[in-house]
């Protein structure tokens, strides 16, 4: 089974025969059989050559790059091997049709709000009193299907998350203060974790979209723009509560992430290298973890759920099947 590979140190990364070879500063070499690689995450400064890029392009492997500060920089996106002119036209037509675009965007936010609600219910059963916040979120959820514009929908989503984030200080058992969401740059432990883990979810969505014929730059909830694969942002909304948020709760509450996992910079916090390793290992394990899918009657991995979400969108665009985002039921 292929998996994501996370590279934290290496002077050179190249190809040797049918493997990806990493040369460390010590001169030690490590070879990874290409058949085992789904995508690559690069967290260190390293020298790459065109021979490697041609190799991973042939094998349809994406390379996600993070800078020294732990922020996502971009992705080496090989030439698309799954292409469909028909689907591309359908994607564009759906975006240009305000009614259709709104319906798809509602599907993303409706499932995201449901998954947030399931998280709250899970922790509410553990002796915490979130009744007021739950009522506020439920009231907001009731308006999602009646929204007429993307701006109105995004406003509701923002308010749902505001109420949701107010509960995090109770969900997280450690004494980490979380007042509000700050993104650029993340200024607290919780904000730093959210930004980093969300970027991992974003890249996982990009890797799975790449394996379909969808164009990742044409989106519906987030406006298409330059320098970003905005469809990944759409899909990530569905999976951030399921994958990112639950990961953060678990790792903090179990003491895997502590104050010592961060170092203070000028106006933000930076994850230390050992913390990045812990988080990426947990993330990869999470994507490989399987759950019972009631609709299919079998177990599927979280990574498979992301791919299935992309295919549901394709069925909606091509066959007219109503898109409904994934809603966790456990």
Protein Blocks (a to p, Z undefined) as FASTA:
>chain_A
ZZddddfbdfbdcdehjaccdddfkopacdddfklpmbdcdfbdcdddfklmmmmmmnop
acddddfkopafbdcddddfbdcfklmmmmmmmmmmmklmmmmmmmmmmmmmmmmmmmmm
mmmmnopafklmmmmmmmmmmmmmmpcbfklmmmmmmmmmmmmmmmmmmmpmbdcddfbc
cfbdcfbfklmmmmmmmmmmmmmmmmmmmmmmbdfkbcfklccdehiafklmmmmmmmmm
mmmmmmmmmmmmnopacfklpccdfkbccddfklmmmmmmmmmmmmmpccddfklopacd
fklmmmmmmmmmmmmmmnopacdddddfZZ
